[in-house]
Amino acid sequence: MSEPWYQWEGEDLLLAIHIQPRASSDSLDGTHGERLKIRLTAPPVDGKANTRLIRFLAGHFGVPRRQVHILSGESSRAKRVRIQHPRQLPAGIKPGTACRGGPRSD
């Protein structure tokens, strides 16, 4: 069973995220309601926090930045993000049953 903040759609991972911009460091920080909380050092101006979020998620899931898409919430702290074919998974996310040879959690 997955947490309320993520779900699998085929081989893609969908995340419900709450962003805290202007943090002292970039980190995954548990949950905020039914969303994954992510702290980012970038300010929420001129798309800087969104750019940093994409880089941060790409690094954590082992994918190129072009495989991370903000689906909704471009100008909000609450965002929905799609990660195409993640190659690695942070703690707390289990591989989807629909993923044939899918992501590894190493």
C-alpha positions in Angstrom: 0.0 0.0 0.0 1.4 3.4 -0.9 1.4 6.6 1.1 -1.2 9.3 0.2 1.5 11.5 -1.3 2.6 9.2 -4.1 1.1 6.8 -6.6 2.3 4.8 -9.6 0.9 5.4 -13.0 2.5 2.6 -15.1 6.2 3.1 -14.8 5.9 6.8 -13.8 5.7 8.1 -10.2 3.3 10.9 -9.3 4.1 12.9 -6.2 2.0 15.3 -4.2 4.5 17.8 -2.7 4.6 20.7 -0.3 7.5 23.0 -0.8 9.2 25.1 1.8 11.4 27.7 -0.1 14.3 29.6 1.4 15.2 26.8 3.8 18.8 26.4 5.2 19.4 23.3 3.1 17.7 21.1 0.5 16.1 18.0 2.0 13.2 15.6 2.1 11.5 16.4 5.3 8.7 13.9 6.1 5.2 14.8 5.3 2.9 17.9 5.5 -0.6 16.6 5.7 -1.0 14.2 2.7 2.0 15.7 0.8 5.7 15.0 0.9 7.5 18.0 2.4 10.6 19.2 0.6 12.8 22.0 1.8 14.6 24.0 -0.8 17.2 26.8 -0.4 15.9 28.6 -3.5 13.6 31.6 -3.2 10.1 31.4 -4.7 10.8 34.1 -7.3 11.3 33.9 -11.1 10.9 30.1 -11.1 14.0 29.5 -9.0 12.3 27.2 -6.5 10.7 25.2 -9.4 14.1 24.8 -11.1 15.7 23.7 -7.9 12.9 21.3 -7.2 13.4 19.6 -10.6 17.2 19.3 -10.0 16.6 18.0 -6.5 14.1 15.3 -7.5 16.1 14.3 -10.6 19.1 13.6 -8.3 17.1 11.7 -5.7 15.3 9.5 -8.3 18.3 9.0 -10.6 16.8 10.5 -13.7 17.7 13.3 -16.0 15.9 16.6 -15.3 13.9 16.3 -18.5 12.1 13.3 -16.9 10.7 15.4 -14.0 7.6 17.5 -14.8 5.6 19.8 -12.6 2.0 18.9 -13.5 0.3 21.5 -11.3 1.1 24.2 -8.8 3.8 26.1 -10.7 3.2 29.2 -8.5 2.1 27.4 -5.3 3.8 25.6 -2.5 1.4 22.6 -3.2 2.6 20.8 -6.4 2.0 17.6 -8.3 5.0 16.2 -10.0 5.6 13.3 -12.5 8.9 11.5 -12.5 9.2 9.3 -15.6 10.8 5.9 -15.0 12.6 6.6 -11.7 15.8 4.5 -11.4 16.2 4.8 -7.7 13.7 5.4 -4.8 14.2 7.3 -1.6 13.2 5.5 1.7 9.4 5.4 2.1 8.5 4.8 -1.6 7.9 1.2 -2.7 8.2 0.1 -6.3 4.8 0.0 -8.1 3.3 -3.3 -9.0 2.8 -2.1 -12.5 6.5 -1.5 -13.0 8.0 -4.4 -15.0 11.7 -4.4 -14.2 11.0 -1.0 -12.7 12.8 1.2 -10.2 15.4 -0.1 -7.8 15.5 1.0 -4.2 19.3 0.7 -4.0 
